[in-house]
Amino acid sequence: HHIAILHSNHSRLWNDARYYPRSLLITGNKKNQIAYILNMEHLSMSKFMDKTIVEAGLMALKLLQDHYHDVVKVVYVVNAPSFFSSAFKLFKPVIKEALHQSIKVLDSNWKEELVKHIDADILPVYLGGNRVDCTGDPECGEFIGFGGTIDDDYYPADFLDPADPEVVSANVPSGSSLFFRYNVPEVESIIRWHIQSKDNDIGIGVFLDTTEGNETAAPEGKQKKKKDEDVSKMEPLTPPIRLQCHLCPEIGETVSWFKGCVVLQLDNTYSWMSAKEVMMKIVVEKPRKGEVNNKKVSELKTKSQQKPIRK
């Protein structure tokens, strides 16, 4: 989920950075900075304080300041709700002074204020200017992307079925981790996983234990739950990371180039208040000669499907 958001933010900023040479060729204008208008209309406190929105905002802010700090000329905030100034203090400690000086929160006469700084022929009508698109739309929907209803096709249909005998449900206590072991009988076996949490994020790590004669290995095709494992001596198949699995299910796969045991860690050590309810399905498939072995390693590295869950 966070990777998808980061990619979206990066693409938007990268396209904005590329706008300068295109504008220079078309207009001859050598100005290379952009004025942004953030319309906060319909923004509620619950939306603003949502954890995923805060985290996405911090990621976008870090990306902007570290790599695209010279793109922003000014940021105009309009239709700011009454709580905005107080809530904005959450971000203020991580905003560099140069960017902070560029942020202007406008009051109720923001339309008149905008046309003082932006040409009315460039500014859309709904923002106080004179511009409309080819269809006469005052919001210029032809070239301004607005949010809207997400089509059903974009929501996943392959939810885990609790009745599936291969689906495991687990409650991860606050401040602790659970570990699940799966036997890997052959080299080049494929490990697939599908993990969902009920209400909160969960840390996920996938490791390979290649210890010979491992007495804690689970029988083939079975899982074994443990509360304590020393993963520091194991080979990480994926980097441990906290994921918003209650919003976006984690679906991935990787190839094990050694025999041993796959150890799945559900990490909740960072949460001292909330236990996490998790459903997961881990499948270890034997290599299929002529199908798997002929694939490139790059095609078999871990991949994830990040789709929002409809509530």
LINVEN-V64507 format. One record per residue. N is the residue number from 1. RES is the residue in one small letter. SS is DSSP state (helix for helix, strand for strand, loop for the rest). PSI is psi as a letter, one per 20 degrees, with the letter a starting at -180 (999 if undefined). NEAR is the number of other C-alpha atoms within 12 Angstrom. Layout:
N;RES;SS;PSI;NEAR + N;RES;SS;PSI;NEAR
//
This chain:
1;h;loop;g;29 + 2;h;helix;h;34 + 3;i;helix;g;24 + 4;a;helix;g;20 + 5;i;helix;g;24 + 6;l;helix;g;23 + 7;h;helix;g;18 + 8;s;helix;g;18 + 9;n;helix;g;25 + 10;h;helix;g;26 + 11;s;helix;g;18 + 12;r;helix;g;20 + 13;l;helix;h;30 + 14;w;helix;g;21 + 15;n;helix;h;17 + 16;d;helix;h;25 + 17;a;helix;h;24 + 18;r;helix;i;19 + 19;y;helix;h;22 + 20;y;helix;g;24 + 21;p;helix;h;18 + 22;r;helix;g;17 + 23;s;helix;h;18 + 24;l;helix;g;15 + 25;l;helix;h;13 + 26;i;helix;g;11 + 27;t;helix;i;12 + 28;g;loop;j;12 + 29;n;loop;p;14 + 30;k;loop;j;15 + 31;k;loop;p;20 + 32;n;loop;k;22 + 33;q;loop;r;25 + 34;i;strand;q;26 + 35;a;strand;p;25 + 36;y;strand;q;24 + 37;i;strand;o;30 + 38;l;strand;o;21 + 39;n;strand;o;21 + 40;m;loop;j;22 + 41;e;loop;p;18 + 42;h;loop;j;14 + 43;l;loop;p;21 + 44;s;loop;r;17 + 45;m;helix;g;22 + 46;s;helix;h;14 + 47;k;helix;g;17 + 48;f;helix;h;27 + 49;m;loop;j;22 + 50;d;loop;p;16 + 51;k;helix;g;19 + 52;t;helix;h;25 + 53;i;helix;g;22 + 54;v;helix;g;21 + 55;e;helix;g;23 + 56;a;helix;h;27 + 57;g;helix;g;26 + 58;l;helix;h;25 + 59;m;helix;g;27 + 60;a;helix;h;31 + 61;l;helix;g;29 + 62;k;helix;g;23 + 63;l;helix;g;26 + 64;l;helix;g;28 + 65;q;helix;h;23 + 66;d;helix;h;18 + 67;h;helix;h;18 + 68;y;loop;k;27 + 69;h;loop;h;28 + 70;d;loop;j;23 + 71;v;loop;h;30 + 72;v;strand;p;29 + 73;k;strand;g;23 + 74;v;strand;q;25 + 75;v;strand;o;25 + 76;y;strand;p;32 + 77;v;strand;o;29 + 78;v;strand;q;31 + 79;n;loop;k;25 + 80;a;loop;p;29 + 81;p;loop;r;24 + 82;s;loop;h;19 + 83;f;loop;i;18 + 84;f;helix;g;26 + 85;s;helix;g;19 + 86;s;helix;g;15 + 87;a;helix;h;21 + 88;f;helix;h;25 + 89;k;helix;h;14 + 90;l;helix;h;19 + 91;f;helix;h;26 + 92;k;helix;g;21 + 93;p;loop;h;13 + 94;v;loop;j;22 + 95;i;loop;p;26 + 96;k;loop;q;18 + 97;e;helix;g;13 + 98;a;helix;g;18 + 99;l;helix;h;27 + 100;h;helix;h;24 + 101;q;helix;i;16 + 102;s;helix;i;24 + 103;i;strand;p;25 + 104;k;strand;o;25 + 105;v;strand;o;29 + 106;l;loop;q;24 + 107;d;loop;b;19 + 108;s;loop;h;16 + 109;n;loop;k;16 + 110;w;helix;h;26 + 111;k;helix;g;28 + 112;e;helix;h;21 + 113;e;helix;h;23 + 114;l;helix;g;33 + 115;v;helix;i;23 + 116;k;helix;h;14 + 117;h;helix;i;23 + 118;i;loop;p;25 + 119;d;loop;p;20 + 120;a;loop;h;21 + 121;d;loop;i;16 + 122;i;loop;h;21 + 123;l;loop;p;29 + 124;p;strand;q;28 + 125;v;helix;g;24 + 126;y;helix;i;26 + 127;l;helix;j;31 + 128;g;loop;j;26 + 129;g;loop;b;25 + 130;n;loop;i;22 + 131;r;strand;p;26 + 132;v;loop;r;24 + 133;d;loop;a;20 + 134;c;loop;h;12 + 135;t;loop;i;12 + 136;g;loop;j;15 + 137;d;loop;p;17 + 138;p;loop;i;22 + 139;e;loop;i;23 + 140;c;loop;l;23 + 141;g;loop;i;20 + 142;e;loop;h;16 + 143;f;loop;j;15 + 144;i;loop;p;16 + 145;g;loop;o;10 + 146;f;loop;q;12 + 147;g;loop;r;8 + 148;g;loop;a;7 + 149;t;loop;p;10 + 150;i;loop;p;13 + 151;d;loop;q;11 + 152;d;helix;h;12 + 153;d;helix;h;12 + 154;y;helix;i;14 + 155;y;loop;q;20 + 156;p;loop;q;21 + 157;a;loop;i;14 + 158;d;loop;m;15 + 159;f;loop;q;26 + 160;l;loop;p;27 + 161;d;loop;o;18 + 162;p;loop;h;16 + 163;a;loop;i;12 + 164;d;loop;p;14 + 165;p;loop;i;17 + 166;e;loop;i;20 + 167;v;strand;p;23 + 168;v;strand;p;28 + 169;s;strand;p;29 + 170;a;strand;q;29 + 171;n;strand;o;26 + 172;v;strand;o;36 + 173;p;loop;q;23 + 174;s;loop;q;21 + 175;g;loop;j;20 + 176;s;loop;r;26 + 177;s;strand;q;32 + 178;l;strand;q;35 + 179;f;strand;p;33 + 180;f;strand;p;38 + 181;r;strand;p;38 + 182;y;strand;p;39 + 183;n;strand;p;39 + 184;v;strand;n;39 + 185;p;loop;h;27 + 186;e;loop;q;23 + 187;v;loop;q;25 + 188;e;loop;j;29 + 189;s;strand;q;31 + 190;i;strand;p;35 + 191;i;strand;p;43 + 192;r;strand;q;32 + 193;w;strand;q;36 + 194;h;strand;o;33 + 195;i;strand;p;44 + 196;q;strand;q;41 + 197;s;strand;r;35 + 198;k;loop;g;27 + 199;d;loop;h;22 + 200;n;loop;r;28 + 201;d;loop;r;35 + 202;i;strand;q;43 + 203;g;strand;p;35 + 204;i;strand;p;39 + 205;g;strand;p;34 + 206;v;strand;p;38 + 207;f;strand;r;36 + 208;l;strand;p;38 + 209;d;strand;o;35 + 210;t;loop;j;29 + 211;t;loop;p;20 + 212;e;loop;q;12 + 213;g;loop;k;12 + 214;n;loop;o;18 + 215;e;loop;i;15 + 216;t;loop;j;25 + 217;a;loop;q;29 + 218;a;loop;q;25 + 219;p;loop;q;19 + 220;e;loop;p;21 + 221;g;loop;j;23 + 222;k;loop;r;24 + 223;q;strand;q;30 + 224;k;strand;p;26 + 225;k;strand;p;26 + 226;k;strand;q;23 + 227;k;loop;h;24 + 228;d;loop;p;19 + 229;e;loop;q;24 + 230;d;loop;n;18 + 231;v;helix;i;29 + 232;s;helix;h;14 + 233;k;helix;j;13 + 234;m;loop;r;23 + 235;e;strand;o;26 + 236;p;strand;p;26 + 237;l;strand;h;32 + 238;t;strand;q;29 + 239;p;strand;p;18 + 240;p;strand;p;22 + 241;i;strand;q;23 + 242;r;strand;p;26 + 243;l;strand;q;32 + 244;q;loop;m;34 + 245;c;loop;i;36 + 246;h;loop;i;30 + 247;l;loop;g;27 + 248;c;strand;o;35 + 249;p;loop;q;39 + 250;e;strand;o;43 + 251;i;strand;o;30 + 252;g;strand;r;28 + 253;e;strand;q;28 + 254;t;strand;r;34 + 255;v;strand;p;40 + 256;s;strand;p;39 + 257;w;loop;j;27 + 258;f;loop;q;26 + 259;k;loop;q;30 + 260;g;strand;b;33 + 261;c;strand;p;44 + 262;v;strand;p;51 + 263;v;strand;o;45 + 264;l;strand;p;45 + 265;q;strand;p;42 + 266;l;strand;o;46 + 267;d;strand;o;37 + 268;n;loop;k;34 + 269;t;loop;h;24 + 270;y;loop;i;21 + 271;s;loop;o;20 + 272;w;loop;i;15 + 273;m;loop;h;14 + 274;s;loop;p;20 + 275;a;loop;q;27 + 276;k;strand;p;34 + 277;e;strand;p;27 + 278;v;strand;p;36 + 279;m;strand;p;33 + 280;m;strand;q;36 + 281;k;strand;o;35 + 282;i;strand;p;38 + 283;v;strand;p;32 + 284;v;strand;o;34 + 285;e;strand;p;26 + 286;k;loop;q;25 + 287;p;loop;q;25 + 288;r;loop;o;16 + 289;k;loop;p;13 + 290;g;loop;i;8 + 291;e;loop;g;13 + 292;v;loop;g;21 + 293;n;loop;h;20 + 294;n;loop;i;14 + 295;k;loop;q;16 + 296;k;loop;q;12 + 297;v;helix;h;16 + 298;s;helix;h;11 + 299;e;helix;i;14 + 300;l;helix;j;25 + 301;k;loop;r;21 + 302;t;loop;p;25 + 303;k;loop;q;21 + 304;s;loop;q;25 + 305;q;loop;o;25 + 306;q;loop;n;28 + 307;k;loop;q;29 + 308;p;strand;q;28 + 309;i;loop;p;27 + 310;r;loop;p;18 + 311;k;loop;999;10
//
